[in-house]
Amino acid sequence: MLVEWKSDYTYSPTVYSNSQRSEVNDKQKTQNEQTAQGILDTRKFYPDGSLADLYDPLTTVPELRKAHRDNDRAYRLTTKGTAESDTVAMLFERYRQLTK
């Protein structure tokens, strides 16, 4: 499933995205789409797992962690070794800069 890149809310059966996007070139857009699809494809290997199960910090499968790391890199997010609150603060700062 591909989600159209725009700056407002997007709803679909499998994806919710409200992130503001900076300008990206076609190569970056393709990479972002591929890594986002990689997350969805990885989840398909665990059809009986709820999101709570899949994202439990103690039991998240390595393949799903890797898919998210790949996606973070595609979006140029540097979250390794940061607390969740730090990641959220970084995303809000990016949003603030994009909406100046």
Biotite code that builds the C-alpha atoms (Angstrom):
import biotite.structure as struc

atoms = struc.array([
    struc.Atom([0.000, 0.000, 0.000], chain_id="A", res_id=1, res_name="MET", atom_name="CA", element="C"),
    struc.Atom([1.364, 3.407, -0.917], chain_id="A", res_id=2, res_name="LEU", atom_name="CA", element="C"),
    struc.Atom([0.303, 6.586, 0.818], chain_id="A", res_id=3, res_name="VAL", atom_name="CA", element="C"),
    struc.Atom([0.165, 9.824, -1.121], chain_id="A", res_id=4, res_name="GLU", atom_name="CA", element="C"),
    struc.Atom([2.718, 12.329, 0.211], chain_id="A", res_id=5, res_name="TRP", atom_name="CA", element="C"),
    struc.Atom([0.971, 15.381, 1.514], chain_id="A", res_id=6, res_name="LYS", atom_name="CA", element="C"),
    struc.Atom([0.930, 17.388, 4.687], chain_id="A", res_id=7, res_name="SER", atom_name="CA", element="C"),
    struc.Atom([-2.531, 16.625, 6.025], chain_id="A", res_id=8, res_name="ASP", atom_name="CA", element="C"),
    struc.Atom([-3.927, 13.528, 7.722], chain_id="A", res_id=9, res_name="TYR", atom_name="CA", element="C"),
    struc.Atom([-4.072, 10.299, 5.771], chain_id="A", res_id=10, res_name="THR", atom_name="CA", element="C"),
    struc.Atom([-6.243, 7.392, 6.830], chain_id="A", res_id=11, res_name="TYR", atom_name="CA", element="C"),
    struc.Atom([-6.321, 3.923, 5.293], chain_id="A", res_id=12, res_name="SER", atom_name="CA", element="C"),
    struc.Atom([-7.040, 0.427, 6.595], chain_id="A", res_id=13, res_name="PRO", atom_name="CA", element="C"),
    struc.Atom([-3.365, -0.109, 7.449], chain_id="A", res_id=14, res_name="THR", atom_name="CA", element="C"),
    struc.Atom([-1.668, 3.297, 7.665], chain_id="A", res_id=15, res_name="VAL", atom_name="CA", element="C"),
    struc.Atom([-2.195, 6.527, 9.581], chain_id="A", res_id=16, res_name="TYR", atom_name="CA", element="C"),
    struc.Atom([0.171, 9.377, 8.869], chain_id="A", res_id=17, res_name="SER", atom_name="CA", element="C"),
    struc.Atom([0.025, 12.968, 10.058], chain_id="A", res_id=18, res_name="ASN", atom_name="CA", element="C"),
    struc.Atom([3.686, 13.826, 9.730], chain_id="A", res_id=19, res_name="SER", atom_name="CA", element="C"),
    struc.Atom([4.695, 16.977, 7.950], chain_id="A", res_id=20, res_name="GLN", atom_name="CA", element="C"),
    struc.Atom([7.085, 16.287, 5.122], chain_id="A", res_id=21, res_name="ARG", atom_name="CA", element="C"),
    struc.Atom([9.933, 18.448, 3.974], chain_id="A", res_id=22, res_name="SER", atom_name="CA", element="C"),
    struc.Atom([10.627, 18.561, 0.264], chain_id="A", res_id=23, res_name="GLU", atom_name="CA", element="C"),
    struc.Atom([12.005, 15.235, -0.947], chain_id="A", res_id=24, res_name="VAL", atom_name="CA", element="C"),
    struc.Atom([13.331, 14.211, -4.320], chain_id="A", res_id=25, res_name="ASN", atom_name="CA", element="C"),
    struc.Atom([12.030, 11.206, -6.253], chain_id="A", res_id=26, res_name="ASP", atom_name="CA", element="C"),
    struc.Atom([14.821, 8.925, -5.005], chain_id="A", res_id=27, res_name="LYS", atom_name="CA", element="C"),
    struc.Atom([14.092, 9.807, -1.365], chain_id="A", res_id=28, res_name="GLN", atom_name="CA", element="C"),
    struc.Atom([10.351, 9.399, -1.899], chain_id="A", res_id=29, res_name="LYS", atom_name="CA", element="C"),
    struc.Atom([10.878, 5.945, -3.413], chain_id="A", res_id=30, res_name="THR", atom_name="CA", element="C"),
    struc.Atom([13.157, 4.927, -0.552], chain_id="A", res_id=31, res_name="GLN", atom_name="CA", element="C"),
    struc.Atom([10.634, 6.185, 2.014], chain_id="A", res_id=32, res_name="ASN", atom_name="CA", element="C"),
    struc.Atom([7.831, 4.248, 0.312], chain_id="A", res_id=33, res_name="GLU", atom_name="CA", element="C"),
    struc.Atom([9.911, 1.065, 0.162], chain_id="A", res_id=34, res_name="GLN", atom_name="CA", element="C"),
    struc.Atom([10.915, 1.154, 3.820], chain_id="A", res_id=35, res_name="THR", atom_name="CA", element="C"),
    struc.Atom([7.356, 1.939, 4.949], chain_id="A", res_id=36, res_name="ALA", atom_name="CA", element="C"),
    struc.Atom([6.162, -1.010, 2.860], chain_id="A", res_id=37, res_name="GLN", atom_name="CA", element="C"),
    struc.Atom([8.888, -3.099, 4.480], chain_id="A", res_id=38, res_name="GLY", atom_name="CA", element="C"),
    struc.Atom([7.316, -2.496, 7.881], chain_id="A", res_id=39, res_name="ILE", atom_name="CA", element="C"),
    struc.Atom([3.901, -3.567, 6.607], chain_id="A", res_id=40, res_name="LEU", atom_name="CA", element="C"),
    struc.Atom([5.371, -6.620, 4.865], chain_id="A", res_id=41, res_name="ASP", atom_name="CA", element="C"),
    struc.Atom([7.189, -7.668, 8.036], chain_id="A", res_id=42, res_name="THR", atom_name="CA", element="C"),
    struc.Atom([3.981, -7.374, 10.071], chain_id="A", res_id=43, res_name="ARG", atom_name="CA", element="C"),
    struc.Atom([2.298, -9.786, 7.646], chain_id="A", res_id=44, res_name="LYS", atom_name="CA", element="C"),
    struc.Atom([4.602, -12.563, 8.904], chain_id="A", res_id=45, res_name="PHE", atom_name="CA", element="C"),
    struc.Atom([2.827, -12.254, 12.269], chain_id="A", res_id=46, res_name="TYR", atom_name="CA", element="C"),
    struc.Atom([-0.900, -12.216, 11.389], chain_id="A", res_id=47, res_name="PRO", atom_name="CA", element="C"),
    struc.Atom([-1.986, -13.315, 14.868], chain_id="A", res_id=48, res_name="ASP", atom_name="CA", element="C"),
    struc.Atom([0.088, -10.657, 16.636], chain_id="A", res_id=49, res_name="GLY", atom_name="CA", element="C"),
    struc.Atom([-1.672, -7.528, 17.791], chain_id="A", res_id=50, res_name="SER", atom_name="CA", element="C"),
    struc.Atom([0.158, -4.205, 17.533], chain_id="A", res_id=51, res_name="LEU", atom_name="CA", element="C"),
    struc.Atom([0.572, -4.360, 21.302], chain_id="A", res_id=52, res_name="ALA", atom_name="CA", element="C"),
    struc.Atom([2.264, -7.738, 20.938], chain_id="A", res_id=53, res_name="ASP", atom_name="CA", element="C"),
    struc.Atom([4.375, -6.736, 17.945], chain_id="A", res_id=54, res_name="LEU", atom_name="CA", element="C"),
    struc.Atom([5.628, -3.569, 19.618], chain_id="A", res_id=55, res_name="TYR", atom_name="CA", element="C"),
    struc.Atom([6.132, -4.852, 23.133], chain_id="A", res_id=56, res_name="ASP", atom_name="CA", element="C"),
    struc.Atom([9.644, -3.573, 23.984], chain_id="A", res_id=57, res_name="PRO", atom_name="CA", element="C"),
    struc.Atom([10.557, -6.940, 25.500], chain_id="A", res_id=58, res_name="LEU", atom_name="CA", element="C"),
    struc.Atom([9.342, -9.144, 22.660], chain_id="A", res_id=59, res_name="THR", atom_name="CA", element="C"),
    struc.Atom([9.519, -7.148, 19.397], chain_id="A", res_id=60, res_name="THR", atom_name="CA", element="C"),
    struc.Atom([10.930, -9.432, 16.743], chain_id="A", res_id=61, res_name="VAL", atom_name="CA", element="C"),
    struc.Atom([14.329, -8.444, 15.282], chain_id="A", res_id=62, res_name="PRO", atom_name="CA", element="C"),
    struc.Atom([12.935, -8.257, 11.750], chain_id="A", res_id=63, res_name="GLU", atom_name="CA", element="C"),
    struc.Atom([10.411, -5.614, 12.771], chain_id="A", res_id=64, res_name="LEU", atom_name="CA", element="C"),
    struc.Atom([13.029, -3.606, 14.663], chain_id="A", res_id=65, res_name="ARG", atom_name="CA", element="C"),
    struc.Atom([15.241, -3.689, 11.552], chain_id="A", res_id=66, res_name="LYS", atom_name="CA", element="C"),
    struc.Atom([12.374, -2.602, 9.293], chain_id="A", res_id=67, res_name="ALA", atom_name="CA", element="C"),
    struc.Atom([11.754, 0.391, 11.571], chain_id="A", res_id=68, res_name="HIS", atom_name="CA", element="C"),
    struc.Atom([15.471, 1.266, 11.719], chain_id="A", res_id=69, res_name="ARG", atom_name="CA", element="C"),
    struc.Atom([15.580, 1.194, 7.908], chain_id="A", res_id=70, res_name="ASP", atom_name="CA", element="C"),
    struc.Atom([12.535, 3.465, 7.822], chain_id="A", res_id=71, res_name="ASN", atom_name="CA", element="C"),
    struc.Atom([14.070, 5.863, 10.345], chain_id="A", res_id=72, res_name="ASP", atom_name="CA", element="C"),
    struc.Atom([17.188, 6.107, 8.181], chain_id="A", res_id=73, res_name="ARG", atom_name="CA", element="C"),
    struc.Atom([15.088, 6.739, 5.064], chain_id="A", res_id=74, res_name="ALA", atom_name="CA", element="C"),
    struc.Atom([13.400, 9.630, 6.883], chain_id="A", res_id=75, res_name="TYR", atom_name="CA", element="C"),
    struc.Atom([16.773, 10.770, 8.196], chain_id="A", res_id=76, res_name="ARG", atom_name="CA", element="C"),
    struc.Atom([15.698, 10.330, 11.818], chain_id="A", res_id=77, res_name="LEU", atom_name="CA", element="C"),
    struc.Atom([18.436, 9.807, 14.360], chain_id="A", res_id=78, res_name="THR", atom_name="CA", element="C"),
    struc.Atom([16.710, 8.071, 17.251], chain_id="A", res_id=79, res_name="THR", atom_name="CA", element="C"),
    struc.Atom([19.214, 5.368, 18.189], chain_id="A", res_id=80, res_name="LYS", atom_name="CA", element="C"),
    struc.Atom([19.896, 5.442, 21.895], chain_id="A", res_id=81, res_name="GLY", atom_name="CA", element="C"),
    struc.Atom([17.260, 8.079, 22.610], chain_id="A", res_id=82, res_name="THR", atom_name="CA", element="C"),
    struc.Atom([14.273, 7.839, 24.897], chain_id="A", res_id=83, res_name="ALA", atom_name="CA", element="C"),
    struc.Atom([10.818, 7.869, 23.338], chain_id="A", res_id=84, res_name="GLU", atom_name="CA", element="C"),
    struc.Atom([10.196, 11.331, 24.791], chain_id="A", res_id=85, res_name="SER", atom_name="CA", element="C"),
    struc.Atom([13.368, 12.608, 23.084], chain_id="A", res_id=86, res_name="ASP", atom_name="CA", element="C"),
    struc.Atom([12.213, 11.168, 19.767], chain_id="A", res_id=87, res_name="THR", atom_name="CA", element="C"),
    struc.Atom([8.807, 12.835, 20.110], chain_id="A", res_id=88, res_name="VAL", atom_name="CA", element="C"),
    struc.Atom([10.503, 16.139, 21.012], chain_id="A", res_id=89, res_name="ALA", atom_name="CA", element="C"),
    struc.Atom([12.687, 15.861, 17.901], chain_id="A", res_id=90, res_name="MET", atom_name="CA", element="C"),
    struc.Atom([9.655, 15.217, 15.684], chain_id="A", res_id=91, res_name="LEU", atom_name="CA", element="C"),
    struc.Atom([7.803, 18.197, 17.153], chain_id="A", res_id=92, res_name="PHE", atom_name="CA", element="C"),
    struc.Atom([10.857, 20.393, 16.553], chain_id="A", res_id=93, res_name="GLU", atom_name="CA", element="C"),
    struc.Atom([10.968, 19.283, 12.911], chain_id="A", res_id=94, res_name="ARG", atom_name="CA", element="C"),
    struc.Atom([7.261, 20.044, 12.626], chain_id="A", res_id=95, res_name="TYR", atom_name="CA", element="C"),
    struc.Atom([7.800, 23.497, 14.173], chain_id="A", res_id=96, res_name="ARG", atom_name="CA", element="C"),
    struc.Atom([10.558, 24.268, 11.680], chain_id="A", res_id=97, res_name="GLN", atom_name="CA", element="C"),
    struc.Atom([8.487, 23.078, 8.726], chain_id="A", res_id=98, res_name="LEU", atom_name="CA", element="C"),
    struc.Atom([5.513, 25.225, 9.727], chain_id="A", res_id=99, res_name="THR", atom_name="CA", element="C"),
    struc.Atom([7.368, 28.484, 10.424], chain_id="A", res_id=100, res_name="LYS", atom_name="CA", element="C"),
])
